[in-house]
């Protein structure tokens, strides 16, 4: 593994009376794409929300680029260079695609060169630039959500279940875009669709009951059906 851009050490997170994360140790290598796998309820989304400061860790350390960010507010974490695309897609339905992206450009007017760069990943956004985001398909909304997250430079992009509810053809388009994007920024991706993550993931971590129970290279996990069944209860190629 290369140097970790993001590192969680012994992280615990409580939500009310529930102890969700129970000592998470996770390293996200700088560059490339890390996949966070696990059964429903394992703590994957809670991990992303804890990294972003939406939920505060009750114990442990969250380090980003060598800096402890565990006690920072969410806006300060975003300012440090982390963007988050939640499972809900988080687009403003009444606003156009253009207005959605302009709202996300906090430091001022959008750079036209960066906008062209985003269009190179998501050409549909240029086509629907002046359409209300609420009129777009699920896949197009997901593209808007990711574009909002990267409209300003970010060192780390957190993406939660981007393929959920999408048609196979749209999933493939999204995979191609993320494959290009991962060469430009580090990505931590929560996903259940193995065919999607197998072609994208460089490294992988598997969660169970609020802990990381396996970490390594995606290619190694993809080639080991016995390990897949032990960690997840089924072979990953049957989890589509």
Secondary structure, DSSP 8 states (H G I E B T S, - for coil): ---EEEEEEEEEEEETTEEEEEEEEEEEESSSEEEEEE-TTSSHHHHHHHHTTSS--SEEEEEETTEE-TTS-HHHHHHHTEEEE-TT----TTSBHHHHHHHH-TTSS--HHHHHHHHHH-HHHHHTTTSBGGGS-HHHHHHHHHHHHHSS--SEEEEE-TTTT--HHHHHHHHHHHHHHTTTSEEEEE---HHHHHHH-SEEEEEETTEEEEEEEHHHHHT-HHHHHHHHSS-GGG--
